[in-house]
Amino acid sequence: MHSAAAVLFLCVFACGVACGSRTGIGADDVAVDASPCRPVGAETCNGTDDDCDGLVDEDVSPRVCGDTACAHMLQCEDGAFPEYVPRVPTAKTCNGVDDDCDGVVDEDLAFGALGEAITVRRDEFDTGDCTSCFWAFGNTLAPTDDGFVALFNLGLSGGSERPNLYRRFLDRRGRPTGPIELALDDFILWTFPLAGVEPMPPGGVPNATFYRIGSDDIFGLLLTPPSGRPTVVEPLSPHGARNVELMVWSGQRYVAAWTEGDGLAVATFAPDGSDERRVPVDTFGSHVGSVTLGVWQGRVGILVAGWDDPMDRFQWFYLLDAEGTALVQRRVDLEYASWQRLVGVEEGWVYISPGRVREPSTTQLVSPTFEALTDLAPFPDGRSYGDSGSGDFFLPRPALHQTVAVWGATGLPDDDMHVEVWGPRGEVQKAWSGPLPVEAIPEQAFIGHPHVSADGERVLVMWNAGAPNSTPNPVYVREFGCLPP
């Protein structure tokens, strides 16, 4: 690695006063008609047609200024490279910047809560007099131009079809900047955020959504753009399927899988949510029991539990690329299970089987094609993921080689909240755990429907706690990230 002084010297020596210093034509220079053109050699950044092909400064290679992750790529502009002084590596501090130019932001610093939990909703609004009409759930955090918008559902009053999706705008630290307000005039039965990887679809952060048309409950997409004003894409129906409740965003397409009769259906949807195509898959002549999806950059995994007869149960796995093309279809050496998790990490997938109630969950690292890389075993800390999946959320972050995991400690001696950053093999690199807000009723203080939004090393978590019947339950957000040394 060059020293900072050496890097600056190289840039100045190569480009003039600073890296990219303008050495071509100036604003006061007058162009002279040199017709007919006489080739003088390869094209250079000088504002003239050196090779007489009718184009000026085309195919001029960019100039790299700086070293390591602090390097900056300069393009030829108006006959010269723009001036640029390379950033000099400095000591690492907790500021969301790659200070030491090693390609990693805020690494090797302590990780924890950056403040107390913030109450987004306490007892505002309801949808009637039923026992669930005060209950908030289906939490989503979506980035906006000025911070975030927090979305949540309220419960339903029997057959009543009142609008029930609410929102509240937050600043970048999760603090409310306005009141709770109705987000949509539509009647939403249920909404929950999809697992997905960057870039997000053009319409915004995607949620799976169930809404009602007449007497039918229909699956669709709820998209929340930076304006914070969500829209519903309806109906999603791949050639007649009505309930496509399992879906991920691959960075290029939506990929969905669901049971259809005794078999499995897989389909892709375009970025705007429109129906695209069915994906041919082999179910190995078996009945489909449960379906689990996972996603990472460039790939989607589908794990299916099924049976030939009640005594012959097994699982099989499909690997799809980001466009939804099936690459691998094979049976795998796993016992039949339901409510499984398939968490994408850089080296493959972290498979999680929740197990029986209040017993430790088991886990295994497998390759992208589901070849075993470790043995299937209980988590070393004895953690237990719930069998409904409503108490945990996993955010894949391929650009940082990380996955953010949030979960409640079901089955552990405490009922703490846990926020973790997993590395390429699913190993815990950074972690925080602590008690839930004391204002929550102890027996109702759990992690309900968590969601995560992240920017660099900063992580904002949203979740709901519980409450006795017919009383409102609270919704919280809390910020996590590196701690100053």
N, C-alpha and C positions, 0 to 999 in steps of 0.2 A: 504494500500500500504506500502511495506517495504521501509525503508530509503535506500539510495544508499549504505551506509556503511554496513547495515544489509544484503543486497543482496550479496555484495561482500564477507562478512564473511561466509554466508551460502554456497556460491559456493566453497570457499577455504576449508571450513571445510569438505564439502562432497567429494571434488575431489582432494585435495592436494594443491599445491602451487597456482594454478588458477583453474577456473571452467574447468573440463575435463583434468586436469593435468595427464600426462601419468603414470599410476601405474601398467601397465601390463608388458609383456616381453619387453626387450630392444633389440637394434640392435646387441649387443654382446652376447645375451643369446643363448645357444645351445639347440636345441630341442632334447629331449631324447625319444627314442622309448619305450613307456610305454605299449606296447602290451603284453598280452591282456588288452583291455581297462576296467577300473573299474569305473563305474559311481560314481560320488561324489556329485551329486545333480543337481539343475537347472543350465542352461547355464548362465555363466557370461562373462563379457568382459575381458578375460585373455589370449586369443590366444590358448586355449586348448579345446578339445572336452569333456566338463564336463559330458554330459549325454550319451556319447558313441553312438551317432546316425550317426556317420560318417561326421558330419558337425561341423565347428568351429565357435563359437560366433554367431550362428544364433538365431533369435528371441530375441535378447537382446534389451530391451526397450531403446529408446533414452533418453538422460539426458537433462533436461531443465536448462539452466543457465541464470539467470537474472530474472527480474520481469516486469510486464506490457508489453507494446509493445516493450520494449528493450530486451525482453527475446530471447534467441537463442537456437535452438535445436541442440544437439550434437549427432552424431552417432558413434558407436563403430567402430574403424578403426585399423586393425593390432594389435589387442589384447589390445587396450587402447582407452580411450576417448581423443581426441585432447585437448590441452590447449586452454583456451579461457577466457579472462577477460571481464565480462559483461560491456556494455556501461552504463554510469551513466547519469540519466536525468539531463538536463541543461535548462536554460531559453530559451524560444522560440525566434528564429531569422529567418530572411527571407533568407533561404539557401536551400530549397528543401529537408530538413531532418526533421524527427520527433524528434526534440531536447528533448522535455519533455516526450517522450515515452507514449503519450496518444492515439496513433494509428492514429493521424491526422497530416498532414504535413502543416506547415505554416498557421495554422488557427488563427483567431482573429487578423490578420494583414490587413492593408489597401490594396485594390486591385486596380490596375490601369495600365496604359501604361508604359512600361519600356524603352521607347525611342520613337522617331518620326517614322512615316511610312517610309518604305524603298521601293524605286522604283525597281521593278523586271524587268519591261518592260516599255519603253516609246514609241519609234517609230520604233523599230527594226523589220524587216521582214514584208512581206505581201504575199498574194496569188494571186495577179492580180490587175486589175484596177477597180474592182466593188466597190460599196459604202460600202460593208461589208468586203472587202478583207483585211482591215487593223485592223479589230475588233478582240480583244482578249477576250475570254470567256472560260467557262468550266474549272475553276480553281481547282487544286488539290495540296495538300501538302502531301508528303509521307516521313516518316523518313528514313534516310540512316545511314550508319555506322559512318559518320562524321557530320551529321546535318540533312538537308532536301533536297528534290528535289521539285521544283515548276514546275508543268505542266500546260500548257494552250493551247487551240485551237486558230487558226486564221480562219477568215471567208472564205467562198467559192466563187469562181469565176464562176458562172453559172454552166455549166456541166464539168468544169475542175476538174480533180482528182489529184491534187498535194498533196504531203505530207504536213500536216498542224498541226501536234502536236509537240509543242516545249517544252523544259525544260531548267531549270537553277538550278545549285547546289547552296545551301545556307549553311552557318554554323549554329550552334545551336541557334544563336540569330536572324537568318533570313537574314544575310548579304551575298550578292552574293560572291561566291568564284571562279566563272568562267563565261564565256560568255553564251549567249543564243545559244542553238544549237537544231537541229532537233532531236526529241526523237524517231520517228518511220518513216519508209518508207511507212507505210500504209496511205491510204486516210481515215481520220476520219471525219465523219459528225458532231458528237457531243459526248461529254463525260462529265459525272458528277459523283461525288463521291457518294457511297452508304452509308446509315446509317448502322452501325454495332457495335458489341460489341467484346471485347477481349475474346479469342485470335483471332487475325486476321488469314485469310486463309494462307496456306503455301506459296502461290504465291506472297503475299504482299498485299498492300492496294488496295481494289477493287473499280473499277469505272464501271458504266453502260456506254456502248459505242455503238453508231450506226456507222456502216461503210457500204460501198457500194460494192456489188458483182454484176457485170453487171449493170442492171437497177434496182436492188432491194436494198432497205435499210434494213440492217440486224442488229439485236441486238446481242451484245456480251459482253464480260467482258475484261476490261483492268486492268492488275495486275502489281503493281509497287513494286518490292522487295527492300531490303536495298541497292542493287547496284545502284538503281535509273534508271535502264534500263527496261522500261515497256514492257510487252508482251500482245498480244491480244489472248483471247480464243474465237474461232469461230467454227461454229456458235452455239449459244445457241438456241435450238429449241425443247421445250418439246412436242414431238409427233406432230410436224407440226406447232406449233405456231411460227410466224416470228417476232413479235414485243412484247417482254416481258419487257416493259419499267419500270415496278414497281418491285423493288427487294430490299431485305435487307439481311444482313449477321447476322445469329443468334449466332455466335460463334462456330457453328458446321456445319451448312448447309446454302446455299442460299435458301431463300423462295421468290417466285415470285407470283404476282397476276395480272391479266389483263382481259380486256373484250374480250369475244369470241362470236361473233354473238350478241345475246341479253343477253347472260349469263356471268358467271364468271368462269375463269379458275385459279386454284392454282397449283403450282408445286414446287418441291424441286430440287436442284442441289447439287452435291457432291462438296467438297472443291476445287477440281481441275477444277470446272466449267462444268463438264460433266452432261448430262441429267440424272435425277434419276427417279422421279416418279410423277405422278399426285396425288393431294390430293382431295378426294371426298368432295364436299361441296354442300350445299342446298342453292339455290337462292330464295326460297320461292315463286316460280312461277312468279318472277318479272323480269323486264328489268333492266340491269345494266347501271347506268349513269356514276359514277365516283368511283375510287378506291383509298384508302389511306392506307399506311402501316406504322407501327411503330415497334420498337424493344427495348427490354430490356433483361437483363440476364435471360436466360431460357425461354423466351416467345416472340412471334411475334403476333401483332394485325393487323387485316385487317378490315377497315371500308368501307362500300359500300353504296352509295346512288343510289336509283332506284325507279321504279314506276310500278304500275299495269296498270294505265291509266294516261293521263296528269293531272287529278285532284287528283289522289291518289299517293302521293310521300312519301317516307319514307326511313329509313336507317336500315341496319343490320350489325352485328359485328361477327367476327370470332376470337377465341383465339387458337393459335397453340403453341406447345412446341418447344424447340430448334431443334428437329429432324424434325419438320414440320407436326406432327400429330395434327389433329383438336381436340380440347378439348371442345370448346363452339361454338355454332352457334345459334344466336338469333337476333330477331328484337330489336331495341333500340329506346328510346323516344327522337328522334332528328328530327328537320326539315330537309328537303332535302337541301343539300348544295354541292358545288364543291370547289376544291382547299383547302380542309381542311388539317390540320396537326394533327398527332397523335404522340405525343412526349412521349417516355418512361421515367418514373421516378420510384423511388423505390416503391412507394405505388400504382402505377397503370399507368394511362395515363393522360397527359394533352391534352385535346381536344381543338383545336383552329379552329374557323370559321372566315375566313377573312372578311366577310361582304361586303358591297358595297364600291366602291372606295372612299378613304379618310374618311371613317366612322370607328369608333372604332371596332376592332375585338372583338369577344366574346370568352370566355374560360370557361372550366369546368374541375375539377378533377374527374376522374372516377376510379373505382377499376380495377384490371387486367381483370375481366370479364365484365367490362363496366357498373357496377352499380354506380349510381351517388353518389359522396362523397361531392360535393359542388353544388350550383346552377349555372346554365348557366348565365353568366353576362358579360358585357363589362370589359375589362382590366381597373383597377382603374386609370392608368395613361393615358388612352385614346389611347394607341398605336394601330396601324393598320398594320397588315401584308399584304403584297401585294397578289393579287389573282393569281399570277403565281408561287409563291414559289421560285423565282430566287433571292430574296433579303434577305434570311435568311437561317441559317443552325443550326442543333441541334446535338450535339455530346454526346451520352450516355456514362457515366463513372460509371458503377455499382460498381466497386471496391472502389470508393471514395464516393459512395452514391450521385452522382452529375450528372447533365446534363449541358453542356456548350451551351449557346445560343448566336448567333450573328445575328444581324438584323439591317436594315436601318429604319429610323424613318418616314416611309411613313404615312402621315396623321397627324403628330405632327407639332407644330409650327416651329420646326427646321428640319434640314436634317442631324442630327448627326448620328454617328455610335454608336452602343450599343453592349457591350460585358458583358454577365451575367453568373453567376454560380447559377444554380437552385438546391434546396435541394430535399429531398425525396418526398415532396408534390408539387413540382413545384414552391415553394416559392423562391424569389430572395434572395440569401444569400450574394452575392457579385456582384457589378456592376460598370461599367465604361461607360461613354458616353462622346463624344467629337466631334468636327468638323472634317470633312474629310480633306485630304491634300489640302493646299491652292493652289497648282499648278494645280489642276483639275479645269476645267471650271465650274463656279458656277452652271449653269443650268444642267450640266452633272455630278455633283459630287454626285453619289449615290453608294450604296452597290450592286455590281453585282456579282452573283454567288459566295458567300463567302464559304470558306472551313476552317476547324479548325484542327489543330494537337496539342496535349497536352502531357506534360510530368510533372507529379506531379502537382504543382500549376501553372506552366508556360504554357501559351496558345499562340500559334502562329496562326494568322489569315491572310488569303490570300483573295483578292477580286480584281475585276476590276471596274474602273470608266467608265464614258462615254466620248464621243467626237463627234464633228460634223461629218456629213457624209463625207466619203472618207478621213478621217484623223485617225491616230492611236489613240487608247485609252490606258491609263496607267494601269498597274497591280501593286499592292502593297502587302507588308506583314508588319505586325506590331506585336510586342511581348507584352504580358500582363502577369501580375502575382502579387505576393505580393510585397509591397513596404516596404523598411526598415523603422523602427519606427523613 
